[in-house]
Amino acid sequence: MSDSSPPLGNAQARVDLAAVRSNVVALRGHAGAAEVMAVVKADAYGHGMVPVARAAIAGGATWLGAAVLEEALGLRAAGIGPDDARVLCWLIAPGADLEPAVAADVDLSANAVWAVEQVAAAAESAGRTARLHLKIDSGLGRGGATAADWDDLVAAALKEQAAGRVQVVGIWSHLACSDEPGHPSIAAQVEAFTAAVRAAERAGVRPEVRHLANSAAVVNLPETHFDLVRPGIAAYGFSPIPELGDSAHFGLRPAMTLAARLLLTKAVPAGQGVSYGHTYVTDRPTRLGIVPIGYADGIPRTASSRGPMLVGGRRVAIAGRVCMDQVVLDLGDLDVAAGDEVLVFGPGDRGEPTVQEWADTIGTITYEVVTGIGARIPRVYTGA
Ligand SMILES: *Cc1c(COP(=O)(O)O)cnc(C)c1O
């Protein structure tokens, strides 16, 4: 995309909104008849919540997923209305003020009877019916009501529904091992989820949507799709099951490119200790390059002497410790100068490392790499 982007200062994260859009189109293809909720929590996994939400809607997402109230309200405040997308918010603290969310037509989730009552009280003061999703713990062992508590949760919701304060529109759950094809918990969770839906329906719930699948399940477990799927990582273009295939294998394209500039290059002799602790020492006369991005920006300190970057067309690992705001590269004979661009990661087209490579190098998952990119790095959008 050739949109005019702000010039590269110290560093920037370029987010390709056309990639987000086409990833959501691809996920709709995987999802069959189910609708798509683009999960845009955590500032859209570091990509920037509102621009990404709009791109996801343009790609056909009819729902947006938010973990916390501030995110859900931020989507509505940005002008994304209920006709553009339903918004579901699922982490509700005891005592949280839910009235603004009900007033803004945000769907809320309840794990427990007290949460149903809290949503109902907010609906009472907002003067409108709250849309409620009931969450069953089908086996993840995290949020959701246990099977033992499920009937009480359903009964509490139906009581508030009869009083006009809530409408139970969803029943949902979350998978533990959707990225491990063949894991026995998958079938067990589908079974437990189906049983919970059946019990709720017998009690009188008529849900608009039953939803269970995250990204890995969207692309690989059609039996989990039900009425609505909730992809996050795949919408940003990362493979949800790296063992099965890369992004392209699933029709996805990584949306984020992290670029920085060489701030300084300089010649040093052999034997020069580099960065804190001198854990790296030059083994020949060489040139060092200073890159203004560090652990405060999401380059973890565990990437010291390991994290890959692309500079002057060549892959170079970080030399020595990652500092708070800077890293050092040993440039050798590379023909580069202060001001030249360094690519930390991107889709890989130009030979730059991918986020998956970064994740593998430092022993984590793509999710943690992209959500870690700090607020100090400006997000720049292309492809809108
Ligand atoms: C984060 C999250 C998702 C998205 O998961 P991905 O693996 O990124 O697709 C879906 N549902 C819930 C409840 C989540 O917390």
PDBQT file of the ligand as one rigid body, heavy atoms in Angstrom, charges set to zero:
ROOT
HETATM    1  C1  LIG A 401      -8.488 -13.764  23.465  1.00  0.00    +0.000 C 
HETATM    2  C2  LIG A 401      -9.723 -14.546  23.313  1.00  0.00    +0.000 A 
HETATM    3  C3  LIG A 401     -10.126 -15.036  22.060  1.00  0.00    +0.000 A 
HETATM    4  C4  LIG A 401      -9.249 -14.968  20.838  1.00  0.00    +0.000 C 
HETATM    5  O1  LIG A 401      -8.285 -15.980  20.919  1.00  0.00    +0.000 OA
HETATM    6  P1  LIG A 401      -7.262 -16.262  19.732  1.00  0.00    +0.000 P 
HETATM    7  O2  LIG A 401      -6.546 -17.490  20.136  1.00  0.00    +0.000 OA
HETATM    8  O3  LIG A 401      -6.373 -15.069  19.648  1.00  0.00    +0.000 OA
HETATM    9  O4  LIG A 401      -8.073 -16.424  18.501  1.00  0.00    +0.000 OA
HETATM   10  C5  LIG A 401     -11.357 -15.644  21.974  1.00  0.00    +0.000 A 
HETATM   11  N1  LIG A 401     -12.143 -15.785  23.059  1.00  0.00    +0.000 NA
HETATM   12  C6  LIG A 401     -11.772 -15.362  24.278  1.00  0.00    +0.000 A 
HETATM   13  C7  LIG A 401     -12.656 -15.574  25.439  1.00  0.00    +0.000 C 
HETATM   14  C8  LIG A 401     -10.544 -14.739  24.450  1.00  0.00    +0.000 A 
HETATM   15  O5  LIG A 401     -10.172 -14.336  25.678  1.00  0.00    +0.000 OA
ENDROOT
TORSDOF 0
